[in-house]
Amino acid sequence: MSENRMDGADHLKRSINWKQGMAIALGVPLLILPSLGYMPLYLSAAAILIWGLSVLQGFIQNAAYAEMATTFPKASGLPGFAQHVFRSENYKGKYDKGKLIGGFTAWSYWFGWSPIMAIFAILVGNYLHGLFPILGETFTEYQLALISGVVMFAGLFVVNWFGLKDGAILGYILAAISLIPLLILAVAPFATGHVDMANITGNWWPADWSWDVHHILMLFGIFGIAQWSACAWETAAIYGPEYKNPSKDVPKALLACGIICLVLYLLLQSAVIGVLGVDGVIAERVSPLIPVANAVFGQAGTMITIIMLIAAMILIIQTAFLGSSRAMHSMSAEGNLPKVLGQTNRRGTPWVAMLVIAVFNVVLISMGNAAAILAASAIGYTLAHGISLFAYVKSKNDPQFSGLTRPFKAPKGWKNVALTFGLFNVPLCLIGVVYLNSLEVGWASTWVGFIVLALYLPIWLFTQHELKRQNNKATAVSLTENDAESDAAALVSISND
């Protein structure tokens, strides 16, 4: 069985090591920012526990993904694994259902990551609107979000035009600007004595919580939303075709990102609740880090924090831009999206996919509600993880994959663990996310999510029709050339006679 189907598609370049892959993925720890005030709203200080459990869930799931990344080194992360495992070789029917499932998984993953760009462009617009009063007098928050999005998307497109290695350099710079101050802000409240542990221990669980169907569905939804942030460091595996030594680089990059996420998520949520209390965090739901910085460092600290957060958001957008473009490139390479979306420049950058994603996110910004976009995005992300874990189980059980070399292996019996978490994602967390969305932002975002996911079917059918037409044309040309060669041979034979 071929390792990865890349016929007719442009190839990515192997140009990075695990440190560079980690640097690009370092936007992931910052995904906690829009949820620092969200989790305590439902779970009080137990939000700290949810973050810890969710990152541990990421370690469990990513052990399976690391094995798949080293087994299929030409596949781009979750979207590449699912497409490769589910497709059927030598399929004789009109449409390959396995190929459709793999492609839909990749599409769901793409929809889970791509809207991050719009979400944080909206947040940048909000921050700029509050930070600079003169901008607030001239532009609305929506206009600032739109301008910020266009400027950031264009700038990142230019930077990453020159290849993933240069994107990693930008990741190093932004990580230094944002992650280090973020870590200081997570540790400083403890060091300076601003954290009151009674704010945590005295408000550990909501007083009105009960283990009925309503709250259990909410809890599944909360885990689904938390996964959107806490497990997202799997994106380090999506650059599998671009690592110089994927069998060693992928596990190292995943492990490093996971450790950073675990430390930051626990410290940050503990710090904001310890300083502000649960009620104070909920009152500052959009960005509770700002009053924490003000309490610890004063007004100057608040200004630095806002600048740091904007830099952090650019890093998140960079991570989402690169990850979603690789997902789209992978779908094109596998024949699940039109061939044009797989085009790369001479440096291996999937520029057409990046351009389409940038335009898509400019349209999303017009929704104006970051929470609604996140709610829709989480539906796709949960689906992608569930089906990808099922793909891992299939790769372990299907005889056609039995002879493959697996440079990195998850612990023995991991396919049962992966199956359990696959079922935890689909259907449990998926149902929970839809239920939680209906309570929070109504059904509009849920319908947006399902409509975007459903659009994949007509796009996929069109792509299969185009591929079949191209194959028929190529076959006809080949037959014509063979007939011409036969006629020429016959003429030569007659002439000799």
Protein Blocks (a to p, Z undefined) as FASTA:
>chain_A
ZZbdcehiacdddfbdfklmmmmmmmmmmmmmmmmmmmmmmnmmmlmmmmmmmmmmmmmm
mmmmmmmmmmmmmbgcjklmmmmmmpcghiabfbdfklmmmmmmmmmmmmmmmmmmmmmm
mmmmmmmmmmmmmlmmmpcfklmmmmmmmmmmmmmmmmmmnojklmmmmmmmmmmmmmmm
mmmmmmmmmmnopacfklmmmmmbcfkbccdfklmmmmmmmmmmmmmmmmmmmmmmmmmm
mpfblmlmmmmmmmmmmmmmmmmmmmmmmmmmmmnommlmmmmmmlmmlmmmmmmnomml
mmmmmmmmmmmmmmmmmmmmmmmmmmmmmmmmnopacfklmpccfkopafklmmmmmmmm
mmmmmnopaklmmmmmmmmmmmmmmmmmmmmmmmmmmmklmmpccfbacdehklmmmmmm
mmmmmmmlmmmmmmmmmmmnojmlmmmmmmmmmmmmmmmmmmmmmmmmmmmmmmmmmmmm
mmmmmmmmmmmmmmmZZ
